[in-house]
Amino acid sequence: MALDIETERLTLRLRDERDGEWYRELVGERGEDLPTLEESRARLARFRDLTLETGIGALAICRRAESDVIGYCALIVGRCSLDEPEIAYELLRRFHGRGYATEAAQALVAAAAATGRHRLWSTVGAWNAPSLRVLEKIGFRRDHTITDDRGEIVYLVRDL
Ligand SMILES: CC(C)(COP(=O)(O)OP(=O)(O)OC[C@H]1O[C@@H](n2cnc3c(N)ncnc32)[C@H](O)[C@@H]1OP(=O)(O)O)[C@@H](O)C(=O)NCCC(=O)NCCS
């Protein structure tokens, strides 16, 4: 997939060690154990290598006007496959509610289509109304649900 994408307000670029600080903050906002800056950078370097190896992975979402980074969006194998990957996104809380996830995800859908893939998935907790709404806005439809140890998970699909 393309590793450099421009939208009206955003630049998406490969996520790597540069992103250690905000990524650490994001992990903290999830309520997970906070990695040190060094651990955070090492984790991002591993993810970056995997992206270069498989051709899909996470892009940092940068605001063009403000020159800051607000989160990431990604194509991942997740519960699906390399041919039909999942789309995922996560933004720092202070940037929620301004249409950024929708704008980034829309661009990533186009990037996925440009690789020749025919279908994308997303798996989302049934409780996650903002994420379900983003997917609805970018043309995903509900396919089925499962229940696992994290509760009800909705599988959504989008033909490209
Ligand atoms: C999901 C997430 C990325 C959305 O980011 P965002 O930039 O705020 O999304 P957008 O502003 O593009 O769109 C959010 C939409 O959800 C709506 N929304 C927000 N809270 C809502 C709620 N409680 N119930 C219903 N809709 C809600 C917004 O109104 C907006 O829809 P609209 O444009 O029709 O008004 C962000 O909430 C996030 O990072 N969450 C934590 C990580 C996460 O859950 N990632 C997804 C895992 S699958």
The ligand as a MOL file (V3000), in Angstrom:
LIG
                    3D

  0  0  0     0  0            999 V3000
M  V30 BEGIN CTAB
M  V30 COUNTS 48 50 0 0 0
M  V30 BEGIN ATOM
M  V30 1 C -12.9170 5.6000 16.7220 0
M  V30 2 C -12.1330 6.9060 16.6400 0
M  V30 3 C -10.8340 6.6560 15.8690 0
M  V30 4 C -12.9870 7.9450 15.9210 0
M  V30 5 O -12.1820 9.0910 15.6670 0
M  V30 6 P -12.8160 10.5210 15.3140 0
M  V30 7 O -11.7660 11.3140 14.6080 0
M  V30 8 O -13.4310 11.0910 16.5340 0
M  V30 9 O -13.9600 10.0950 14.2800 0
M  V30 10 P -14.8010 11.0940 13.3430 0
M  V30 11 O -14.8490 12.4360 13.9780 0
M  V30 12 O -14.2480 10.9750 11.9660 0
M  V30 13 O -16.2410 10.4160 13.3610 0
M  V30 14 C -16.8330 9.9900 14.5750 0
M  V30 15 C -18.3080 9.8250 14.3750 0
M  V30 16 O -18.8550 9.1180 15.4880 0
M  V30 17 C -19.9000 9.8810 16.0680 0
M  V30 18 N -19.9310 9.5730 17.4910 0
M  V30 19 C -19.0430 9.9320 18.4330 0
M  V30 20 N -19.4480 9.4480 19.6260 0
M  V30 21 C -20.6020 8.7720 19.4110 0
M  V30 22 C -21.4790 8.0450 20.2390 0
M  V30 23 N -21.2400 7.8890 21.5590 0
M  V30 24 N -22.5650 7.4700 19.6770 0
M  V30 25 C -22.8280 7.5880 18.3490 0
M  V30 26 N -22.0080 8.2670 17.4930 0
M  V30 27 C -20.9050 8.8420 18.0330 0
M  V30 28 C -19.5250 11.3120 15.7490 0
M  V30 29 O -20.6420 12.1540 15.9000 0
M  V30 30 C -19.0530 11.1550 14.3140 0
M  V30 31 O -20.1200 10.9560 13.4240 0
M  V30 32 P -20.7710 12.1940 12.5550 0
M  V30 33 O -19.6740 12.7040 11.6480 0
M  V30 34 O -21.9010 11.5720 11.8420 0
M  V30 35 O -21.1700 13.2490 13.5490 0
M  V30 36 C -11.7730 7.4510 18.0530 0
M  V30 37 O -12.9490 7.5110 18.8020 0
M  V30 38 C -10.7600 6.5840 18.7740 0
M  V30 39 O -9.5540 6.7350 18.5880 0
M  V30 40 N -11.2480 5.6850 19.6520 0
M  V30 41 C -10.3760 4.8260 20.4220 0
M  V30 42 C -9.7450 3.7510 19.5580 0
M  V30 43 C -10.7740 2.9060 18.8520 0
M  V30 44 O -11.8040 2.5470 19.4080 0
M  V30 45 N -10.4260 2.5550 17.6010 0
M  V30 46 C -11.2690 1.7130 16.7740 0
M  V30 47 C -10.9870 0.2800 17.0560 0
M  V30 48 S -11.8750 -0.7380 15.9180 0
M  V30 END ATOM
M  V30 BEGIN BOND
M  V30 1 1 1 2
M  V30 2 1 2 3
M  V30 3 1 2 4
M  V30 4 1 2 36
M  V30 5 1 4 5
M  V30 6 1 5 6
M  V30 7 2 6 7
M  V30 8 1 6 8
M  V30 9 1 6 9
M  V30 10 1 9 10
M  V30 11 2 10 11
M  V30 12 1 10 12
M  V30 13 1 10 13
M  V30 14 1 13 14
M  V30 15 1 14 15
M  V30 16 1 15 16
M  V30 17 1 15 30
M  V30 18 1 16 17
M  V30 19 1 17 18
M  V30 20 1 17 28
M  V30 21 1 18 19
M  V30 22 1 18 27
M  V30 23 2 19 20
M  V30 24 1 20 21
M  V30 25 1 21 22
M  V30 26 2 21 27
M  V30 27 1 22 23
M  V30 28 2 22 24
M  V30 29 1 24 25
M  V30 30 2 25 26
M  V30 31 1 26 27
M  V30 32 1 28 29
M  V30 33 1 28 30
M  V30 34 1 30 31
M  V30 35 1 31 32
M  V30 36 2 32 33
M  V30 37 1 32 34
M  V30 38 1 32 35
M  V30 39 1 36 37
M  V30 40 1 36 38
M  V30 41 2 38 39
M  V30 42 1 38 40
M  V30 43 1 40 41
M  V30 44 1 41 42
M  V30 45 1 42 43
M  V30 46 2 43 44
M  V30 47 1 43 45
M  V30 48 1 45 46
M  V30 49 1 46 47
M  V30 50 1 47 48
M  V30 END BOND
M  V30 END CTAB
M  END
